[in-house]
């Protein structure tokens, strides 16, 4: 777990050791909601609180889906010197590995993965720390893009016994992309990843033009 091997190998090896409803440490997205204009860039932090647990490593997977030909929000490459798309690493762990962003055009799904580990003293947070930052650009109108943690593959390893002590992540990011134009505002009601227009007013929205 959380070694220097490829993240895809870690994914296969650790499926049985998932985050748990009885875990202590937490991860969440900040901000969890937001509305952005077309072509705006915005950042989402992955925050971790070890709850006084000495952690030797943290592995996080997130994903979101789209319905058009390309993602409604697009991850911006934080390190163009490396192959593939990289998200912005934090500084709370000594080393980071497996930084990956993959777009599955057939499944219309974007998956983000990153692992960080400490080889010496371990990491104990004082409140929340920023594990990583995802920088997005809003590419197409959408009343709702839902960014979720993979509960089976996200985990935090306790240094003393290598046990996963991550509380099952419940944090979900909901982001809307709207037009800068002056057209009439449309409101939507959303359930899961499905949204329908609501003429009486809803919580997610997009401009008509």
Residue pairs with C-beta under 8 A, 6 or more apart in sequence:
1 10
1 13
1 14
1 17
1 57
1 59
1 155
1 157
1 162
1 164
2 10
2 56
2 57
2 58
2 59
2 97
2 115
2 116
2 117
2 157
3 10
3 97
3 117
4 95
4 97
5 97
6 98
7 59
7 97
7 98
7 99
7 100
7 113
7 114
7 115
8 98
8 100
10 59
10 98
10 115
11 61
11 113
11 153
14 59
14 153
14 155
15 152
15 153
17 155
17 164
18 151
18 152
18 153
18 154
18 155
18 164
18 168
19 151
19 152
19 154
19 155
19 156
19 164
19 166
19 167
19 168
19 169
20 164
20 165
20 166
20 167
20 168
21 167
21 168
22 167
23 156
23 164
23 165
23 166
23 167
23 168
24 50
24 51
24 53
24 165
24 167
25 48
25 49
25 50
25 51
25 53
25 55
25 156
25 165
25 166
25 167
26 48
26 49
26 51
26 166
26 167
26 169
27 46
27 47
27 48
27 49
27 58
27 60
27 131
27 149
27 154
27 156
27 166
27 169
27 171
28 46
28 47
28 169
28 171
29 44
29 45
29 46
29 47
29 147
29 171
29 172
29 173
30 44
30 45
30 47
31 44
31 173
32 171
32 172
32 173
32 174
33 173
33 174
33 175
34 42
34 175
34 176
35 175
35 176
35 177
35 178
35 204
35 205
36 42
36 138
36 175
36 176
36 177
36 178
37 138
37 177
37 178
37 179
37 180
38 138
38 139
38 140
38 141
38 177
38 178
38 179
38 180
39 137
39 138
39 139
40 137
40 138
41 76
41 135
41 136
41 137
41 138
42 135
42 136
42 138
42 175
43 133
43 134
43 135
43 136
44 133
44 134
44 136
44 147
44 173
44 175
45 130
45 132
45 133
45 134
46 60
46 62
46 90
46 114
46 130
46 131
46 132
46 133
46 134
47 128
47 129
47 130
47 131
48 58
48 92
48 125
48 128
48 129
48 131
48 156
49 125
49 127
49 128
49 129
50 123
50 124
50 125
50 156
51 125
52 124
53 124
53 156
53 158
53 165
54 121
54 122
54 123
54 124
54 158
54 159
54 160
55 118
55 122
55 123
55 124
55 156
55 157
55 158
55 159
55 165
56 117
56 118
56 119
56 122
56 123
56 157
56 158
56 159
56 162
57 93
57 115
57 116
57 117
57 118
57 156
57 157
58 93
58 115
58 116
58 117
58 131
58 155
58 156
58 157
58 166
59 98
59 113
59 114
59 115
59 153
59 154
59 155
59 156
59 157
60 112
60 113
60 114
60 115
60 131
60 132
60 149
60 154
61 111
61 112
61 113
61 149
61 150
61 153
61 154
62 111
62 112
62 113
62 134
62 147
62 148
62 149
62 150
63 109
63 110
63 111
63 112
63 147
63 148
63 150
64 71
64 73
64 109
64 110
64 145
64 146
64 147
64 148
64 173
65 107
65 108
65 109
65 110
65 146
65 193
66 72
66 108
66 109
66 110
66 142
66 145
67 108
68 140
70 139
70 140
71 103
71 110
71 139
72 138
72 139
72 140
72 141
72 142
72 145
72 177
73 136
73 137
73 138
73 139
73 142
73 145
73 175
73 177
74 136
74 137
74 139
75 85
75 87
75 101
75 110
75 112
75 134
75 135
75 136
76 85
76 135
76 136
76 137
77 85
77 86
78 86
78 87
78 88
78 89
78 133
78 135
79 86
79 99
82 99
84 100
84 101
85 100
85 101
86 99
86 101
87 99
87 101
87 112
87 114
87 132
87 133
87 134
87 135
88 132
88 133
88 134
88 135
89 96
89 99
89 114
89 116
89 132
90 116
90 129
90 130
90 131
90 132
90 133
92 116
92 123
92 125
92 129
92 130
92 131
93 116
93 117
93 118
93 123
93 131
94 117
94 118
94 119
94 120
95 116
95 117
95 118
95 119
96 114
96 115
96 116
96 117
96 132
97 115
97 116
97 117
98 113
98 114
98 115
99 113
99 114
100 111
100 112
100 113
100 114
101 110
101 111
101 112
101 113
102 110
102 111
103 109
103 110
104 110
104 111
111 150
112 134
113 153
114 131
114 132
116 131
116 132
117 157
118 159
122 159
123 129
136 175
138 177
139 177
140 177
141 177
141 178
141 179
141 206
141 207
142 176
142 177
142 206
143 176
143 186
143 188
143 190
143 195
143 202
143 204
143 205
143 206
144 174
144 175
144 176
144 188
144 190
144 193
144 195
144 204
145 173
145 174
145 175
145 176
145 177
146 172
146 173
146 174
146 192
146 193
147 172
147 173
147 174
147 175
148 172
148 173
149 169
149 171
151 168
151 169
154 166
154 169
155 164
155 166
156 164
156 165
156 166
157 163
157 164
157 165
158 164
158 165
174 190
174 204
176 204
176 205
176 206
177 206
178 205
178 206
178 207
179 206
179 207
179 208
179 209
180 207
181 207
181 208
181 209
182 207
182 209
183 207
183 208
183 209
184 207
184 208
185 205
185 206
185 207
185 208
186 197
186 205
186 206
186 207
186 208
187 197
187 198
187 199
187 200
187 201
187 202
187 203
187 204
187 205
188 195
188 196
188 197
188 198
188 202
188 203
188 204
188 205
188 206
189 195
189 196
189 198
189 202
189 203
189 204
190 202
190 203
190 204
195 204
